[in-house]
């Protein structure tokens, strides 16, 4: 009864406290709902784009489309759909609008069976279906013509001698048949990403023909079988697809030579993959055989020099064999001694011996092309001693020594050759044509295998060493039966790594990635911390004012026999009701607060997240936790407000006194505050000294901590001043001013809390400017001195960094001249999850670039942390990429902000990625960049990159240092000259601003919410002043009766209010100066002084206005009643 009547009687006071509780709960629960909403929206977005797809098999090579059906035959319960997935660019044929990074899908009617809504359109013939995002960017409508440009997928790597570097792209002119929605499979993306994919769907058969792949695909999508409603896990799919693999799926062909009794394995890549080589050796042991390697290459010339005369044979195959090779042993020796064959020796067949007029013991030279890193061909020569000759019969005329190569081995004559390198057909004589007609590409010379490896194989190359592997059955065994055993054994040991096939549990990964790399619930609680703290401080302040107003009631209860615990129980029961009601109201407000924050993330603060798809999601857990925590914290604040009052004697309370201070107690409190202030000052100085040794985010954080300690010290000194016992000099001309100042000490806790509210909010708003980022174009800045960054959808087959490479890429002379004045660094690129703060998803497979030696030697960029390994040049941290770890970890460099906040890792720590074959690979951070243009990528050395991703040969990411006056021209030259490769260039400053906008926008968010905290502080200031004036109404009436003018009385009271504001601002400014000291020293010009002054002016204005609002009604009230009670 007492609680209910008390709540009703003091309803206005309780209502104010309840509103403070409601604000705190709304902020707390609302922040948690923001976290729920971000996670829910990310998860929803990723799952919508998958449709019914549960898993996917992706390959670095093309495999039979029948593999999907074979999986079903082998017991796969789910629906398996083969597709082709490649990246390219789309161009509107009429407007020439171009969209790079377009995902091109080759599909058939089964694809749309994996959609949730069966509203997809299957393209046929030369038709294309666009999703809404791509159609909008192209400005395309149904019936328009669209050009798709994409890279060809040749199994022969472009960075090998026989790779066709001049035939790496193709294009199709298609008619838009339909435009499908972005949600569902229209926006399909097997990797979670924020940006809506730009998808173009074409007929799979058409894409197979365009890519010259026959009936082959490079991906299989797995979804539930709509007939049986059954599905399969990724583990089940992985097991079944491994069982369904054939040698054809890994590009292997088995040849049987019954006459010479051997079985050979060749690859459509020309060079046997290292994984296949290991597999073959294992199978050979199982079959009690041996894998005999053969290495064939084309020589431009085989020649002998005799004095000034030279005799040569053009364009001949040279095979490298082991000196104890069974193939060599099977040849008939016609001259010399085969036993002398070894390193430095050469064997010619009789045809070559006759053509050259050679004799055993002469020196024979072979000329051959060597492919340089920049794509240029360089002719090299190797010299050998002629050891023997072999007859043109048996093993010496075996065409199987030379692998099949379309355009050469299938040509009817030499003059019909279509090689990827230059040939001078004028050198080809009739005898050469005759040899080709009879023997085709049979080798004319043989060198020892070790010489072949030395001449033709780069140890760092990932592409393999041998052109074929030969196996021989035991004597008397049937060759065909042996071949069947070999096939079966190899198929039995095939795994997904050998096939470069990876099974991705895409739905499972989408759910994991949807958790987000940043917990926005915690983030917004952090952002809203001061607002939350302000609300709780306001609750404490209002509760204290409420208790002080009821001091006579509390004194009366104590005087008539109520114990302290009983009185406290009554007050706390009221507080509990207020807290529960306030929490309930706050939970309703949490919906509005979270909606407002999400609206901000989609509009005002969109630079931070770039996520227009965010929708409101919330869980009951967030509401319950937010509500309960709000009640508990509010009760603690209310209990804290009551504690001091209950310690005062009943007689004093009946007199209206809530603070019994003695000179001794005041001196004690003053000394206590001084000690606290000195301790905080020591911490501030120590932290600042320590921060001077740091750099980057660590230094900014240290000085922010030092500023916070400085703020606490300043407020502590103010607290000590409030407990001063110094008397007032009434004869001073400024006595009325001193009176206003001294009146603040009537309730020191109240005044200190008020100034603290103002100081904390102002400090946060001012000091956070220290963390704002700006673009630095110097060589040690975020762009590393490169003013352009670029990326290509299709790997460039020639180096953009050399004149010869640019010529091969087809640049015109004017563009060549401009590009020659630029410094261009090409990187290898493995596309993946963007690692920057612009991607909210968890990064499981980050974008990786391979840095060439040119960058490692050049250096540049600003680093925040570098490993202390002795092998690293402290002046050039890029050299850390050359480190070698005993455990096989690969050195990697990333941007500090990304590594710490997005990947939750750091210097010296490891992350695990999948290489091209699906194997786990450990990357170890050896250096961290500071605010760099490389925030979307992780950087490893190019040599390590080639081993991890062998099919990603060729430049795809570029840093370009162009003269300032040529920057726009160079950007245009590159995008127009390399349009067929989907080349896109961007100013580094623009890229940096986009990255920096994320951190700067987060700071703006923090400052905005801090400003809202200042508003609450102003409310607290108003409440304090109203209470102060109400308590002093008799005193003010007496002063008016004694002749003090209203203006002087008002000035004195207003000065008290302004002083509290001024102290808060002074403390905030002093602390903020400490916090931003490094920025003041380095770049004071970029600090937004104007906005900071406006913030301070706004706080002062709010203080004056609240003072006037509280003061004017009191001065205008009748003074007779107040004098009677004095």
Buried (B, 14 or more C-beta within 10 A) or exposed (E): EEBEEBBEEBEEBBBBBBBBBBBBBBBBBBBBBBBBBBBBBBBBBBBBBBBBBBBBBBBBBBBBBBBBBBBBEEEBBBBBBBBBBBBBBBBBBEEEBBBBBBBBBBBBEBBBBBBEEEEBBBBEEBBBBBBBBBBBBBEBEEEBBBBBBBBBBBBBBBBBBBBBBBBBBBBBEBBBBBBBBBBBBBBBBBBBBBEBBBBBBBBBBBBBEBBBBEEBBBBBBBBBBEEEEEBBBBEBBBBBBBBBBBBBBBBBBBBBBEEBBBBBBBBBBBBBBBBBBEBBBBBBEBBEBBBBBBBBBBBBBBBBBEEEEEEBBBBBBBBBBBBEBBBBEBBEBBBBEBEEBBEBBBBBBBBBBEBBEBEBEBBBBBBBBEBBBBBBBEEEEBEBBBBBBBBBEBBBBBBBBBBBBBEBBEBEEBEEBEBBBEBEEEBBEEEBBEBBEEBBBBBBBBBBBBBBBBBBBBEEBBBBBBBBBBBBBEEEBEBEEBBBBBBEBBBEBBBBBBBBBBBBBBBEBBBBBBBBBBBBBEBBBBBBBBBBBBBBBBBBBBBBBBBBBBBBBBBBBBEEEBEEEEBBEBBBBBBBBBBBBBBBBBBEBBBEBBBEBBEBBBEEBBBBBBBEBBEBBBBEEBBEBBBEBBBEBBBBBBBBBBEBBBEBEBEBBBEEBBBEBEEEEBEEBBEBBBEBBEBBBEBBBEBBEBBEEBBBBBBBBBBBBBBBBBBBBBBBBBBBBBBEEEEEEEEEEEBBBBBBBBBBBBBBBBBBBBBBBBBBBBBBBBBBBBBBBBBBBEBBBBBBBBBBBBBBBBBBBBBBBBBBBBEBBEBEEEBBEBBEEBBBBBBBBBBBBBBBBBBBBBBBBBBBBBBBBBBBEBBBBBBBBBBEEEEBEEEBBBBBBBBEEEEEBBBBBBBBBBBBBBBEBEBEEBBEBBBBBBEEBBBBBBBBBBBBBBBBBBBBBBBBBBBBBBBBBBBBBBBBBBEEEBBEBBBEBBBEBBBBBBBBBBBBBEBBBBBBBBBBBBBBBBBBBBBBBBEBBBBBBBBBBBBBBEBBBBBBBBBBEEEBEBEBBBBBBBBBBBBBBBBBBBBBBBBBBBBBBBBEEEEEEEBEEEEBEEBBEBBBEBBBEBBEEBBEEBBEEEBEEBBEEE
